[in-house]
Amino acid sequence: MTNKPSPAAFPIESGHPLSKSLLWALQARYFRDQGIAAWSSNTVPSYITSNPSIAHAYARVVFGYLRDLLPTLDTSQPVYLLELGAGSGRFAFYFLRRLRELLEWVPGVRVCYVLSDYARRNVGFW
């Protein structure tokens, strides 16, 4: 058995960090140009990371963390949560809906959820 790659597999480029690569530039342009259409047309496979089950699981993790920190939290200040690359905002919708329910068990804890995305069109969609 040989370790040679198949003829169809070859590197596009090498010697660059991902953030400076051709792939990075192509993806940035794609999401900038497509905006929310990347998700609404199902071109970007996002259900695995933006479905209610995964969002609720993350909400439970964050809730547990906040509950454990409660004795040391300054409840006069909100806890900031930053979502990087929020895309369509679907994950945030499911996550926040569940987190709001869970936070009823710890009165006084306030959360400020910040969505961010590379594509300005996505931000405008929210």
Backbone as XML, in Angstrom:
<?xml version="1.0"?>
<chain id="A" units="angstrom">
  <residue number="1" name="MET">
    <atom name="N" x="0.842" y="-1.174" z="0.000"/>
    <atom name="CA" x="0.000" y="0.000" z="0.000"/>
    <atom name="C" x="0.887" y="1.236" z="0.000"/>
  </residue>
  <residue number="2" name="THR">
    <atom name="N" x="0.531" y="2.204" z="-0.774"/>
    <atom name="CA" x="1.324" y="3.421" z="-0.902"/>
    <atom name="C" x="0.641" y="4.593" z="-0.212"/>
  </residue>
  <residue number="3" name="ASN">
    <atom name="N" x="1.430" y="5.549" z="0.240"/>
    <atom name="CA" x="0.898" y="6.740" z="0.895"/>
    <atom name="C" x="0.741" y="7.903" z="-0.080"/>
  </residue>
  <residue number="4" name="LYS">
    <atom name="N" x="0.898" y="7.646" z="-1.355"/>
    <atom name="CA" x="0.772" y="8.708" z="-2.335"/>
    <atom name="C" x="-0.682" y="9.151" z="-2.448"/>
  </residue>
  <residue number="5" name="PRO">
    <atom name="N" x="-0.896" y="10.476" z="-2.546"/>
    <atom name="CA" x="-2.279" y="10.933" z="-2.717"/>
    <atom name="C" x="-2.790" y="10.545" z="-4.102"/>
  </residue>
  <residue number="6" name="SER">
    <atom name="N" x="-4.096" y="10.403" z="-4.189"/>
    <atom name="CA" x="-4.688" y="10.092" z="-5.489"/>
    <atom name="C" x="-4.462" y="11.277" z="-6.424"/>
  </residue>
  <residue number="7" name="PRO">
    <atom name="N" x="-4.486" y="11.052" z="-7.727"/>
    <atom name="CA" x="-4.261" y="12.144" z="-8.668"/>
    <atom name="C" x="-5.229" y="13.310" z="-8.483"/>
  </residue>
  <residue number="8" name="ALA">
    <atom name="N" x="-6.429" y="13.046" z="-7.954"/>
    <atom name="CA" x="-7.413" y="14.111" z="-7.765"/>
    <atom name="C" x="-7.106" y="14.963" z="-6.531"/>
  </residue>
  <residue number="9" name="ALA">
    <atom name="N" x="-6.234" y="14.497" z="-5.651"/>
    <atom name="CA" x="-5.933" y="15.236" z="-4.425"/>
    <atom name="C" x="-4.589" y="15.930" z="-4.550"/>
  </residue>
  <residue number="10" name="PHE">
    <atom name="N" x="-4.609" y="17.233" z="-4.398"/>
    <atom name="CA" x="-3.367" y="17.991" z="-4.431"/>
    <atom name="C" x="-3.571" y="19.282" z="-3.646"/>
  </residue>
  <residue number="11" name="PRO">
    <atom name="N" x="-2.503" y="19.789" z="-3.050"/>
    <atom name="CA" x="-2.645" y="21.035" z="-2.287"/>
    <atom name="C" x="-2.841" y="22.226" z="-3.231"/>
  </residue>
  <residue number="12" name="ILE">
    <atom name="N" x="-3.711" y="23.131" z="-2.847"/>
    <atom name="CA" x="-3.924" y="24.351" z="-3.622"/>
    <atom name="C" x="-2.769" y="25.304" z="-3.380"/>
  </residue>
  <residue number="13" name="GLU">
    <atom name="N" x="-2.338" y="25.372" z="-2.138"/>
    <atom name="CA" x="-1.194" y="26.205" z="-1.772"/>
    <atom name="C" x="-0.640" y="25.693" z="-0.454"/>
  </residue>
  <residue number="14" name="SER">
    <atom name="N" x="0.550" y="26.080" z="-0.149"/>
    <atom name="CA" x="1.145" y="25.691" z="1.128"/>
    <atom name="C" x="2.006" y="26.839" z="1.631"/>
  </residue>
  <residue number="15" name="GLY">
    <atom name="N" x="2.359" y="26.744" z="2.891"/>
    <atom name="CA" x="3.233" y="27.748" z="3.468"/>
    <atom name="C" x="2.538" y="29.018" z="3.939"/>
  </residue>
  <residue number="16" name="HIS">
    <atom name="N" x="1.211" y="28.981" z="4.054"/>
    <atom name="CA" x="0.461" y="30.145" z="4.523"/>
    <atom name="C" x="-0.434" y="29.732" z="5.679"/>
  </residue>
  <residue number="17" name="PRO">
    <atom name="N" x="-0.551" y="30.600" z="6.686"/>
    <atom name="CA" x="-1.558" y="30.303" z="7.704"/>
    <atom name="C" x="-2.950" y="30.392" z="7.074"/>
  </residue>
  <residue number="18" name="LEU">
    <atom name="N" x="-3.899" y="29.682" z="7.634"/>
    <atom name="CA" x="-5.255" y="29.656" z="7.076"/>
    <atom name="C" x="-5.802" y="31.059" z="6.858"/>
  </residue>
  <residue number="19" name="SER">
    <atom name="N" x="-5.589" y="31.961" z="7.803"/>
    <atom name="CA" x="-6.155" y="33.314" z="7.705"/>
    <atom name="C" x="-5.561" y="34.137" z="6.565"/>
  </residue>
  <residue number="20" name="LYS">
    <atom name="N" x="-4.494" y="33.647" z="5.970"/>
    <atom name="CA" x="-3.875" y="34.352" z="4.838"/>
    <atom name="C" x="-3.911" y="33.501" z="3.562"/>
  </residue>
  <residue number="21" name="SER">
    <atom name="N" x="-4.715" y="32.472" z="3.581"/>
    <atom name="CA" x="-4.743" y="31.532" z="2.466"/>
    <atom name="C" x="-5.766" y="31.930" z="1.412"/>
  </residue>
  <residue number="22" name="LEU">
    <atom name="N" x="-5.638" y="31.305" z="0.258"/>
    <atom name="CA" x="-6.596" y="31.484" z="-0.825"/>
    <atom name="C" x="-7.976" y="30.996" z="-0.383"/>
  </residue>
  <residue number="23" name="LEU">
    <atom name="N" x="-8.031" y="29.878" z="0.317"/>
    <atom name="CA" x="-9.308" y="29.350" z="0.799"/>
    <atom name="C" x="-10.025" y="30.369" z="1.673"/>
  </residue>
  <residue number="24" name="TRP">
    <atom name="N" x="-9.288" y="31.003" z="2.571"/>
    <atom name="CA" x="-9.874" y="32.011" z="3.457"/>
    <atom name="C" x="-10.470" y="33.153" z="2.638"/>
  </residue>
  <residue number="25" name="ALA">
    <atom name="N" x="-9.716" y="33.630" z="1.671"/>
    <atom name="CA" x="-10.189" y="34.735" z="0.829"/>
    <atom name="C" x="-11.427" y="34.338" z="0.030"/>
  </residue>
  <residue number="26" name="LEU">
    <atom name="N" x="-11.431" y="33.114" z="-0.502"/>
    <atom name="CA" x="-12.591" y="32.652" z="-1.270"/>
    <atom name="C" x="-13.829" y="32.527" z="-0.382"/>
  </residue>
  <residue number="27" name="GLN">
    <atom name="N" x="-13.661" y="31.990" z="0.818"/>
    <atom name="CA" x="-14.795" y="31.873" z="1.729"/>
    <atom name="C" x="-15.298" y="33.247" z="2.164"/>
  </residue>
  <residue number="28" name="ALA">
    <atom name="N" x="-14.391" y="34.152" z="2.451"/>
    <atom name="CA" x="-14.794" y="35.494" z="2.863"/>
    <atom name="C" x="-15.609" y="36.165" z="1.760"/>
  </residue>
  <residue number="29" name="ARG">
    <atom name="N" x="-15.150" y="36.039" z="0.529"/>
    <atom name="CA" x="-15.872" y="36.634" z="-0.600"/>
    <atom name="C" x="-17.239" y="35.972" z="-0.784"/>
  </residue>
  <residue number="30" name="TYR">
    <atom name="N" x="-17.278" y="34.651" z="-0.656"/>
    <atom name="CA" x="-18.543" y="33.938" z="-0.810"/>
    <atom name="C" x="-19.572" y="34.427" z="0.210"/>
  </residue>
  <residue number="31" name="PHE">
    <atom name="N" x="-19.216" y="34.449" z="1.484"/>
    <atom name="CA" x="-20.166" y="34.849" z="2.518"/>
    <atom name="C" x="-20.511" y="36.332" z="2.420"/>
  </residue>
  <residue number="32" name="ARG">
    <atom name="N" x="-19.562" y="37.160" z="2.021"/>
    <atom name="CA" x="-19.851" y="38.580" z="1.817"/>
    <atom name="C" x="-20.866" y="38.761" z="0.696"/>
  </residue>
  <residue number="33" name="ASP">
    <atom name="N" x="-20.668" y="38.042" z="-0.411"/>
    <atom name="CA" x="-21.554" y="38.189" z="-1.579"/>
    <atom name="C" x="-22.911" y="37.527" z="-1.369"/>
  </residue>
  <residue number="34" name="GLN">
    <atom name="N" x="-22.942" y="36.377" z="-0.722"/>
    <atom name="CA" x="-24.195" y="35.636" z="-0.553"/>
    <atom name="C" x="-25.047" y="36.152" z="0.600"/>
  </residue>
  <residue number="35" name="GLY">
    <atom name="N" x="-24.399" y="36.611" z="1.659"/>
    <atom name="CA" x="-25.154" y="37.043" z="2.827"/>
    <atom name="C" x="-26.025" y="35.910" z="3.346"/>
  </residue>
  <residue number="36" name="ILE">
    <atom name="N" x="-27.235" y="36.239" z="3.726"/>
    <atom name="CA" x="-28.144" y="35.254" z="4.316"/>
    <atom name="C" x="-28.560" y="34.182" z="3.321"/>
  </residue>
  <residue number="37" name="ALA">
    <atom name="N" x="-28.446" y="34.442" z="2.036"/>
    <atom name="CA" x="-28.824" y="33.466" z="1.011"/>
    <atom name="C" x="-27.997" y="32.183" z="1.122"/>
  </residue>
  <residue number="38" name="ALA">
    <atom name="N" x="-26.803" y="32.265" z="1.674"/>
    <atom name="CA" x="-25.971" y="31.066" z="1.844"/>
    <atom name="C" x="-26.684" y="30.043" z="2.725"/>
  </residue>
  <residue number="39" name="TRP">
    <atom name="N" x="-27.461" y="30.519" z="3.684"/>
    <atom name="CA" x="-28.186" y="29.611" z="4.582"/>
    <atom name="C" x="-29.594" y="29.309" z="4.081"/>
  </residue>
  <residue number="40" name="SER">
    <atom name="N" x="-30.244" y="30.284" z="3.530"/>
    <atom name="CA" x="-31.635" y="30.067" z="3.112"/>
    <atom name="C" x="-31.739" y="29.140" z="1.910"/>
  </residue>
  <residue number="41" name="SER">
    <atom name="N" x="-30.672" y="29.018" z="1.134"/>
    <atom name="CA" x="-30.689" y="28.122" z="-0.026"/>
    <atom name="C" x="-30.135" y="26.738" z="0.309"/>
  </residue>
  <residue number="42" name="ASN">
    <atom name="N" x="-29.778" y="26.522" z="1.584"/>
    <atom name="CA" x="-29.188" y="25.256" z="2.037"/>
    <atom name="C" x="-27.859" y="24.942" z="1.361"/>
  </residue>
  <residue number="43" name="THR">
    <atom name="N" x="-27.178" y="25.947" z="0.857"/>
    <atom name="CA" x="-25.855" y="25.751" z="0.272"/>
    <atom name="C" x="-24.842" y="25.453" z="1.378"/>
  </residue>
  <residue number="44" name="VAL">
    <atom name="N" x="-24.983" y="26.142" z="2.488"/>
    <atom name="CA" x="-24.096" y="25.936" z="3.629"/>
    <atom name="C" x="-24.762" y="24.927" z="4.569"/>
  </residue>
  <residue number="45" name="PRO">
    <atom name="N" x="-24.124" y="23.793" z="4.791"/>
    <atom name="CA" x="-24.723" y="22.796" z="5.688"/>
    <atom name="C" x="-24.597" y="23.257" z="7.143"/>
  </residue>
  <residue number="46" name="SER">
    <atom name="N" x="-25.670" y="23.798" z="7.689"/>
    <atom name="CA" x="-25.577" y="24.386" z="9.026"/>
    <atom name="C" x="-26.495" y="23.745" z="10.059"/>
  </residue>
  <residue number="47" name="TYR">
    <atom name="N" x="-27.332" y="22.831" z="9.656"/>
    <atom name="CA" x="-28.284" y="22.271" z="10.621"/>
    <atom name="C" x="-27.570" y="21.603" z="11.802"/>
  </residue>
  <residue number="48" name="ILE">
    <atom name="N" x="-26.456" y="20.974" z="11.551"/>
    <atom name="CA" x="-25.742" y="20.263" z="12.610"/>
    <atom name="C" x="-25.292" y="21.203" z="13.723"/>
  </residue>
  <residue number="49" name="THR">
    <atom name="N" x="-25.041" y="22.466" z="13.410"/>
    <atom name="CA" x="-24.573" y="23.419" z="14.417"/>
    <atom name="C" x="-25.629" y="24.438" z="14.819"/>
  </residue>
  <residue number="50" name="SER">
    <atom name="N" x="-26.792" y="24.412" z="14.173"/>
    <atom name="CA" x="-27.802" y="25.441" z="14.439"/>
    <atom name="C" x="-29.184" y="24.862" z="14.708"/>
  </residue>
  <residue number="51" name="ASN">
    <atom name="N" x="-29.253" y="23.662" z="15.207"/>
    <atom name="CA" x="-30.561" y="23.061" z="15.469"/>
    <atom name="C" x="-30.930" y="23.246" z="16.944"/>
  </residue>
  <residue number="52" name="PRO">
    <atom name="N" x="-32.214" y="23.080" z="17.272"/>
    <atom name="CA" x="-32.638" y="23.287" z="18.654"/>
    <atom name="C" x="-31.911" y="22.398" z="19.663"/>
  </residue>
  <residue number="53" name="SER">
    <atom name="N" x="-31.641" y="21.155" z="19.327"/>
    <atom name="CA" x="-30.990" y="20.251" z="20.286"/>
    <atom name="C" x="-29.607" y="20.732" z="20.671"/>
  </residue>
  <residue number="54" name="ILE">
    <atom name="N" x="-28.798" y="21.098" z="19.699"/>
    <atom name="CA" x="-27.431" y="21.549" z="20.012"/>
    <atom name="C" x="-27.464" y="22.897" z="20.728"/>
  </residue>
  <residue number="55" name="ALA">
    <atom name="N" x="-28.369" y="23.771" z="20.320"/>
    <atom name="CA" x="-28.473" y="25.078" z="20.977"/>
    <atom name="C" x="-28.913" y="24.917" z="22.427"/>
  </residue>
  <residue number="56" name="HIS">
    <atom name="N" x="-29.853" y="24.017" z="22.683"/>
    <atom name="CA" x="-30.310" y="23.786" z="24.053"/>
    <atom name="C" x="-29.197" y="23.167" z="24.895"/>
  </residue>
  <residue number="57" name="ALA">
    <atom name="N" x="-28.408" y="22.295" z="24.293"/>
    <atom name="CA" x="-27.283" y="21.690" z="25.023"/>
    <atom name="C" x="-26.266" y="22.766" z="25.416"/>
  </residue>
  <residue number="58" name="TYR">
    <atom name="N" x="-25.945" y="23.659" z="24.496"/>
    <atom name="CA" x="-25.020" y="24.748" z="24.816"/>
    <atom name="C" x="-25.611" y="25.675" z="25.865"/>
  </residue>
  <residue number="59" name="ALA">
    <atom name="N" x="-26.912" y="25.924" z="25.791"/>
    <atom name="CA" x="-27.560" y="26.777" z="26.795"/>
    <atom name="C" x="-27.435" y="26.153" z="28.181"/>
  </residue>
  <residue number="60" name="ARG">
    <atom name="N" x="-27.592" y="24.839" z="28.267"/>
    <atom name="CA" x="-27.448" y="24.162" z="29.557"/>
    <atom name="C" x="-26.011" y="24.270" z="30.082"/>
  </residue>
  <residue number="61" name="VAL">
    <atom name="N" x="-25.038" y="24.173" z="29.183"/>
    <atom name="CA" x="-23.635" y="24.298" z="29.591"/>
    <atom name="C" x="-23.366" y="25.708" z="30.124"/>
  </residue>
  <residue number="62" name="VAL">
    <atom name="N" x="-23.810" y="26.715" z="29.400"/>
    <atom name="CA" x="-23.598" y="28.103" z="29.824"/>
    <atom name="C" x="-24.333" y="28.365" z="31.135"/>
  </residue>
  <residue number="63" name="PHE">
    <atom name="N" x="-25.563" y="27.881" z="31.231"/>
    <atom name="CA" x="-26.318" y="28.038" z="32.475"/>
    <atom name="C" x="-25.573" y="27.403" z="33.651"/>
  </residue>
  <residue number="64" name="GLY">
    <atom name="N" x="-25.078" y="26.195" z="33.462"/>
    <atom name="CA" x="-24.329" y="25.523" z="34.519"/>
    <atom name="C" x="-23.101" y="26.305" z="34.934"/>
  </residue>
  <residue number="65" name="TYR">
    <atom name="N" x="-22.413" y="26.862" z="33.960"/>
    <atom name="CA" x="-21.228" y="27.677" z="34.247"/>
    <atom name="C" x="-21.614" y="28.919" z="35.059"/>
  </residue>
  <residue number="66" name="LEU">
    <atom name="N" x="-22.671" y="29.605" z="34.615"/>
    <atom name="CA" x="-23.117" y="30.807" z="35.335"/>
    <atom name="C" x="-23.600" y="30.461" z="36.744"/>
  </residue>
  <residue number="67" name="ARG">
    <atom name="N" x="-24.302" y="29.366" z="36.876"/>
    <atom name="CA" x="-24.783" y="28.923" z="38.189"/>
    <atom name="C" x="-23.602" y="28.647" z="39.125"/>
  </residue>
  <residue number="68" name="ASP">
    <atom name="N" x="-22.553" y="28.007" z="38.582"/>
    <atom name="CA" x="-21.375" y="27.717" z="39.395"/>
    <atom name="C" x="-20.635" y="28.990" z="39.781"/>
  </residue>
  <residue number="69" name="LEU">
    <atom name="N" x="-20.677" y="29.995" z="38.920"/>
    <atom name="CA" x="-19.996" y="31.263" z="39.207"/>
    <atom name="C" x="-20.809" y="32.193" z="40.088"/>
  </residue>
  <residue number="70" name="LEU">
    <atom name="N" x="-22.065" y="31.892" z="40.273"/>
    <atom name="CA" x="-22.985" y="32.801" z="40.957"/>
    <atom name="C" x="-22.437" y="33.386" z="42.255"/>
  </residue>
  <residue number="71" name="PRO">
    <atom name="N" x="-21.792" y="32.602" z="43.119"/>
    <atom name="CA" x="-21.287" y="33.194" z="44.362"/>
    <atom name="C" x="-20.251" y="34.303" z="44.134"/>
  </residue>
  <residue number="72" name="THR">
    <atom name="N" x="-19.587" y="34.290" z="42.992"/>
    <atom name="CA" x="-18.546" y="35.298" z="42.746"/>
    <atom name="C" x="-18.945" y="36.321" z="41.680"/>
  </residue>
  <residue number="73" name="LEU">
    <atom name="N" x="-20.124" y="36.166" z="41.096"/>
    <atom name="CA" x="-20.559" y="37.091" z="40.040"/>
    <atom name="C" x="-20.977" y="38.436" z="40.617"/>
  </residue>
  <residue number="74" name="ASP">
    <atom name="N" x="-20.616" y="39.487" z="39.916"/>
    <atom name="CA" x="-21.113" y="40.823" z="40.237"/>
    <atom name="C" x="-22.414" y="40.996" z="39.460"/>
  </residue>
  <residue number="75" name="THR">
    <atom name="N" x="-23.535" y="40.752" z="40.105"/>
    <atom name="CA" x="-24.819" y="40.773" z="39.401"/>
    <atom name="C" x="-25.284" y="42.190" z="39.054"/>
  </residue>
  <residue number="76" name="SER">
    <atom name="N" x="-24.510" y="43.201" z="39.455"/>
    <atom name="CA" x="-24.847" y="44.555" z="39.009"/>
    <atom name="C" x="-24.390" y="44.777" z="37.560"/>
  </residue>
  <residue number="77" name="GLN">
    <atom name="N" x="-23.591" y="43.833" z="37.047"/>
    <atom name="CA" x="-23.091" y="43.915" z="35.675"/>
    <atom name="C" x="-23.598" y="42.717" z="34.876"/>
  </residue>
  <residue number="78" name="PRO">
    <atom name="N" x="-23.893" y="42.924" z="33.589"/>
    <atom name="CA" x="-24.306" y="41.770" z="32.782"/>
    <atom name="C" x="-23.108" y="40.887" z="32.434"/>
  </residue>
  <residue number="79" name="VAL">
    <atom name="N" x="-23.394" y="39.643" z="32.163"/>
    <atom name="CA" x="-22.394" y="38.710" z="31.638"/>
    <atom name="C" x="-22.491" y="38.800" z="30.118"/>
  </residue>
  <residue number="80" name="TYR">
    <atom name="N" x="-21.389" y="39.062" z="29.467"/>
    <atom name="CA" x="-21.374" y="39.184" z="28.012"/>
    <atom name="C" x="-21.026" y="37.848" z="27.372"/>
  </residue>
  <residue number="81" name="LEU">
    <atom name="N" x="-21.824" y="37.452" z="26.410"/>
    <atom name="CA" x="-21.561" y="36.270" z="25.599"/>
    <atom name="C" x="-21.420" y="36.739" z="24.159"/>
  </residue>
  <residue number="82" name="LEU">
    <atom name="N" x="-20.340" y="36.353" z="23.516"/>
    <atom name="CA" x="-20.066" y="36.766" z="22.144"/>
    <atom name="C" x="-20.119" y="35.557" z="21.224"/>
  </residue>
  <residue number="83" name="GLU">
    <atom name="N" x="-20.981" y="35.620" z="20.222"/>
    <atom name="CA" x="-21.027" y="34.570" z="19.211"/>
    <atom name="C" x="-20.287" y="35.075" z="17.983"/>
  </residue>
  <residue number="84" name="LEU">
    <atom name="N" x="-19.240" y="34.382" z="17.614"/>
    <atom name="CA" x="-18.467" y="34.727" z="16.427"/>
    <atom name="C" x="-19.017" y="33.986" z="15.220"/>
  </residue>
  <residue number="85" name="GLY">
    <atom name="N" x="-19.200" y="34.680" z="14.119"/>
    <atom name="CA" x="-19.679" y="34.036" z="12.903"/>
    <atom name="C" x="-21.095" y="33.515" z="13.056"/>
  </residue>
  <residue number="86" name="ALA">
    <atom name="N" x="-22.014" y="34.382" z="13.448"/>
    <atom name="CA" x="-23.384" y="33.957" z="13.749"/>
    <atom name="C" x="-24.189" y="33.590" z="12.505"/>
  </residue>
  <residue number="87" name="GLY">
    <atom name="N" x="-23.718" y="33.954" z="11.344"/>
    <atom name="CA" x="-24.395" y="33.562" z="10.109"/>
    <atom name="C" x="-25.841" y="33.988" z="10.074"/>
  </residue>
  <residue number="88" name="SER">
    <atom name="N" x="-26.734" y="33.035" z="9.965"/>
    <atom name="CA" x="-28.163" y="33.334" z="9.858"/>
    <atom name="C" x="-28.770" y="33.786" z="11.179"/>
  </residue>
  <residue number="89" name="GLY">
    <atom name="N" x="-28.103" y="33.527" z="12.292"/>
    <atom name="CA" x="-28.643" y="33.862" z="13.606"/>
    <atom name="C" x="-29.540" y="32.777" z="14.175"/>
  </residue>
  <residue number="90" name="ARG">
    <atom name="N" x="-29.681" y="31.676" z="13.456"/>
    <atom name="CA" x="-30.579" y="30.598" z="13.898"/>
    <atom name="C" x="-30.131" y="29.995" z="15.230"/>
  </residue>
  <residue number="91" name="PHE">
    <atom name="N" x="-28.821" y="29.734" z="15.373"/>
    <atom name="CA" x="-28.330" y="29.181" z="16.637"/>
    <atom name="C" x="-28.669" y="30.126" z="17.781"/>
  </residue>
  <residue number="92" name="ALA">
    <atom name="N" x="-28.404" y="31.416" z="17.602"/>
    <atom name="CA" x="-28.670" y="32.396" z="18.657"/>
    <atom name="C" x="-30.139" y="32.382" z="19.060"/>
  </residue>
  <residue number="93" name="PHE">
    <atom name="N" x="-31.023" y="32.274" z="18.093"/>
    <atom name="CA" x="-32.452" y="32.242" z="18.384"/>
    <atom name="C" x="-32.797" y="31.088" z="19.319"/>
  </residue>
  <residue number="94" name="TYR">
    <atom name="N" x="-32.374" y="29.889" z="18.963"/>
    <atom name="CA" x="-32.682" y="28.716" z="19.785"/>
    <atom name="C" x="-31.965" y="28.761" z="21.129"/>
  </residue>
  <residue number="95" name="PHE">
    <atom name="N" x="-30.695" y="29.166" z="21.098"/>
    <atom name="CA" x="-29.887" y="29.231" z="22.311"/>
    <atom name="C" x="-30.485" y="30.211" z="23.312"/>
  </residue>
  <residue number="96" name="LEU">
    <atom name="N" x="-30.812" y="31.410" z="22.853"/>
    <atom name="CA" x="-31.308" y="32.441" z="23.763"/>
    <atom name="C" x="-32.695" y="32.122" z="24.309"/>
  </residue>
  <residue number="97" name="ARG">
    <atom name="N" x="-33.503" y="31.514" z="23.484"/>
    <atom name="CA" x="-34.835" y="31.131" z="23.954"/>
    <atom name="C" x="-34.711" y="30.159" z="25.134"/>
  </residue>
  <residue number="98" name="ARG">
    <atom name="N" x="-33.835" y="29.188" z="25.010"/>
    <atom name="CA" x="-33.644" y="28.205" z="26.087"/>
    <atom name="C" x="-32.909" y="28.819" z="27.278"/>
  </residue>
  <residue number="99" name="LEU">
    <atom name="N" x="-31.884" y="29.622" z="27.026"/>
    <atom name="CA" x="-31.127" y="30.223" z="28.126"/>
    <atom name="C" x="-32.022" y="31.134" z="28.959"/>
  </residue>
  <residue number="100" name="ARG">
    <atom name="N" x="-32.907" y="31.865" z="28.310"/>
    <atom name="CA" x="-33.824" y="32.740" z="29.047"/>
    <atom name="C" x="-34.685" y="31.923" z="30.015"/>
  </residue>
  <residue number="101" name="GLU">
    <atom name="N" x="-35.159" y="30.777" z="29.571"/>
    <atom name="CA" x="-35.945" y="29.898" z="30.459"/>
    <atom name="C" x="-35.100" y="29.431" z="31.645"/>
  </residue>
  <residue number="102" name="LEU">
    <atom name="N" x="-33.870" y="29.016" z="31.373"/>
    <atom name="CA" x="-32.998" y="28.508" z="32.435"/>
    <atom name="C" x="-32.616" y="29.595" z="33.435"/>
  </residue>
  <residue number="103" name="LEU">
    <atom name="N" x="-32.418" y="30.815" z="32.953"/>
    <atom name="CA" x="-31.985" y="31.898" z="33.839"/>
    <atom name="C" x="-33.055" y="32.298" z="34.842"/>
  </residue>
  <residue number="104" name="GLU">
    <atom name="N" x="-34.276" y="31.860" z="34.628"/>
    <atom name="CA" x="-35.331" y="32.124" z="35.619"/>
    <atom name="C" x="-34.996" y="31.469" z="36.962"/>
  </residue>
  <residue number="105" name="TRP">
    <atom name="N" x="-34.127" y="30.465" z="36.950"/>
    <atom name="CA" x="-33.729" y="29.765" z="38.169"/>
    <atom name="C" x="-32.641" y="30.513" z="38.941"/>
  </residue>
  <residue number="106" name="VAL">
    <atom name="N" x="-32.041" y="31.521" z="38.338"/>
    <atom name="CA" x="-30.996" y="32.299" z="39.016"/>
    <atom name="C" x="-31.311" y="33.793" z="38.863"/>
  </residue>
  <residue number="107" name="PRO">
    <atom name="N" x="-32.265" y="34.276" z="39.655"/>
    <atom name="CA" x="-32.657" y="35.683" z="39.551"/>
    <atom name="C" x="-31.463" y="36.613" z="39.763"/>
  </residue>
  <residue number="108" name="GLY">
    <atom name="N" x="-31.462" y="37.681" z="39.013"/>
    <atom name="CA" x="-30.403" y="38.681" z="39.156"/>
    <atom name="C" x="-29.287" y="38.552" z="38.146"/>
  </residue>
  <residue number="109" name="VAL">
    <atom name="N" x="-29.152" y="37.396" z="37.505"/>
    <atom name="CA" x="-28.105" y="37.230" z="36.496"/>
    <atom name="C" x="-28.631" y="37.766" z="35.175"/>
  </residue>
  <residue number="110" name="ARG">
    <atom name="N" x="-27.901" y="38.732" z="34.629"/>
    <atom name="CA" x="-28.278" y="39.325" z="33.345"/>
    <atom name="C" x="-27.232" y="38.955" z="32.307"/>
  </residue>
  <residue number="111" name="VAL">
    <atom name="N" x="-27.702" y="38.667" z="31.114"/>
    <atom name="CA" x="-26.815" y="38.284" z="30.016"/>
    <atom name="C" x="-26.994" y="39.260" z="28.863"/>
  </residue>
  <residue number="112" name="CYS">
    <atom name="N" x="-25.896" y="39.688" z="28.305"/>
    <atom name="CA" x="-25.901" y="40.484" z="27.081"/>
    <atom name="C" x="-25.257" y="39.627" z="25.999"/>
  </residue>
  <residue number="113" name="TYR">
    <atom name="N" x="-26.050" y="39.210" z="25.040"/>
    <atom name="CA" x="-25.590" y="38.314" z="23.972"/>
    <atom name="C" x="-25.238" y="39.158" z="22.758"/>
  </residue>
  <residue number="114" name="VAL">
    <atom name="N" x="-24.018" y="39.024" z="22.285"/>
    <atom name="CA" x="-23.548" y="39.821" z="21.156"/>
    <atom name="C" x="-23.319" y="38.908" z="19.964"/>
  </residue>
  <residue number="115" name="LEU">
    <atom name="N" x="-24.071" y="39.153" z="18.898"/>
    <atom name="CA" x="-23.871" y="38.403" z="17.659"/>
    <atom name="C" x="-22.876" y="39.152" z="16.795"/>
  </residue>
  <residue number="116" name="SER">
    <atom name="N" x="-22.040" y="38.412" z="16.098"/>
    <atom name="CA" x="-21.109" y="39.035" z="15.166"/>
    <atom name="C" x="-20.987" y="38.152" z="13.936"/>
  </residue>
  <residue number="117" name="ASP">
    <atom name="N" x="-20.635" y="38.775" z="12.844"/>
    <atom name="CA" x="-20.431" y="38.030" z="11.615"/>
    <atom name="C" x="-19.564" y="38.860" z="10.685"/>
  </residue>
  <residue number="118" name="TYR">
    <atom name="N" x="-18.863" y="38.188" z="9.811"/>
    <atom name="CA" x="-18.012" y="38.854" z="8.829"/>
    <atom name="C" x="-18.854" y="39.601" z="7.791"/>
  </residue>
  <residue number="119" name="ALA">
    <atom name="N" x="-19.947" y="38.997" z="7.390"/>
    <atom name="CA" x="-20.768" y="39.553" z="6.311"/>
    <atom name="C" x="-21.751" y="40.585" z="6.855"/>
  </residue>
  <residue number="120" name="ARG">
    <atom name="N" x="-21.604" y="41.808" z="6.434"/>
    <atom name="CA" x="-22.492" y="42.878" z="6.886"/>
    <atom name="C" x="-23.942" y="42.610" z="6.509"/>
  </residue>
  <residue number="121" name="ARG">
    <atom name="N" x="-24.145" y="41.919" z="5.401"/>
    <atom name="CA" x="-25.515" y="41.602" z="4.992"/>
    <atom name="C" x="-26.193" y="40.706" z="6.017"/>
  </residue>
  <residue number="122" name="ASN">
    <atom name="N" x="-25.443" y="39.834" z="6.650"/>
    <atom name="CA" x="-26.021" y="38.982" z="7.694"/>
    <atom name="C" x="-26.425" y="39.824" z="8.898"/>
  </residue>
  <residue number="123" name="VAL">
    <atom name="N" x="-25.565" y="40.744" z="9.277"/>
    <atom name="CA" x="-25.859" y="41.618" z="10.417"/>
    <atom name="C" x="-27.123" y="42.432" z="10.124"/>
  </residue>
  <residue number="124" name="GLY">
    <atom name="N" x="-27.242" y="42.914" z="8.909"/>
    <atom name="CA" x="-28.439" y="43.659" z="8.520"/>
    <atom name="C" x="-29.691" y="42.805" z="8.547"/>
  </residue>
  <residue number="125" name="PHE">
    <atom name="N" x="-29.558" y="41.513" z="8.298"/>
    <atom name="CA" x="-30.696" y="40.598" z="8.302"/>
    <atom name="C" x="-31.255" y="40.403" z="9.706"/>
  </residue>
  <residue number="126" name="TRP">
    <atom name="N" x="-30.371" y="40.380" z="10.716"/>
    <atom name="CA" x="-30.834" y="40.130" z="12.078"/>
    <atom name="C" x="-31.762" y="41.226" z="12.514"/>
  </residue>
</chain>
